[in-house]
């Protein structure tokens, strides 16, 4: 509760550390010795095609199921062994829409608050600030059904921030959004890093969402092919853009049709 | 910062868990109120049995004096506890269906990223379903009252409540277990054919066991092995202000077994969720 405990020392602990995580569904290997770190106050892009293992990795990080081997830590808390403490520090925006369309924005937030042990009154106090941050301060009473796709996503971000996480996971949050909504969403999330010092892991298959100084982890067929700043990855691959670097890394002829 | 420091800063003790439980029950009730069709069909289903089936069979099936009844009773009086249990059976399966649906929609995942322990989250979800099923049963009893079906004293409406809570827990836990084990549960017709109908018909809901025994000793054995029979009898006796200890023991035991198995099935390390790639 004190100012001392409010911000973890940047050098000491990663916001998220994934260490040698492997997972298989029967014979099919989904994750093969995946390791990387996300620093506090950083924007890390998990770049991979559909089927690269991003969703499996998110399931392991959120402790939906345990990986066959390896450790995931959130600010030092082992997700498998101290899941309560780890999950309290984690905010998640899932790929699927997870708002109740028949309930209002405020009711959806109240439910999330309760799941994190925050009472109705405190949720009401917090929700105004979070909704204002995503530009939806006047929509609290509206049914989710009447929001646009981009607005729903922004509500999900406000919801994920309600319990004041220090690490935010977003699984393909821009899927199905138009260019303007995508840009708006990115701006909101990048703003969080500057304002709150939150570590962000942003999974995507869209290279145009990446900036030169972003940390990029390239995941392909369950393996990490690159883990560096976007600029360095481009240089190392002798490419002109991160898109070209990604194509070179993942090899010719391996581009799936849906990319 | 150490793990211990984080744990101190973000406690998740019983006060937080109670807020969590309250939130889950509150959301389930809100959702139920928004789904008016579900409420109406939950009410119409037992009423069809009561008004049509029971009225038609009144002459064919007489029920003699047997505990908890101390006089001859009309057939519709006999099947009312069975219909109360049927409401809970449907509701238990329907909530399990909604868990599968929820999981696909991702809101099950949202539930499971709460810092509360998973057994607590699943139990809370179960309690929320039971609360909804009790609402449905009392709505049915209000209509049945006007059909002159009522407990011997008004106390019956109160004494039946703990029986409904326990039997709702058992049937909900069974549904939860099925939802984690059956891969494709999106089709409710399949659950009807393979779970609800056999459980309902092979029980003491529609006919007393001694009558079944006369007709088919084999079927009577199946009825005796069916946990739903004990749900029905627990409710029947409680409605008359009595306790059927055997039914109580069986229902309590089955609740513990089904819930334990469901929690294991949803366990992150052993779970069935993994196979599907959830």
Interface residues (C-beta under 8 A of the other chain):
Chain A: X1 X5 X8 X9 X12 X13 X25 X26 X30 X55 X56 X59 X62 X63 X64 X65 X66 X75 X76 X77 X80 X82 X83 X84 X85 X87 X88 X89 X90 X92 X94 X95 X96 X97 X98 X100 X102 X103 X107 X110 X111 X112 X113 X114 X115 X116 X117 X118 X119
Chain B: X1 X2 X3 X5 X6 X7 X9 X10 X12 X15 X16 X17 X19 X20 X22 X23 X24 X26 X27 X30 X31 X34 X35 X104 X105 X106 X107 X109 X110 X111 X112 X113 X114 X115 X116 X117 X268 X269 X271 X273 X274 X275 X277 X278
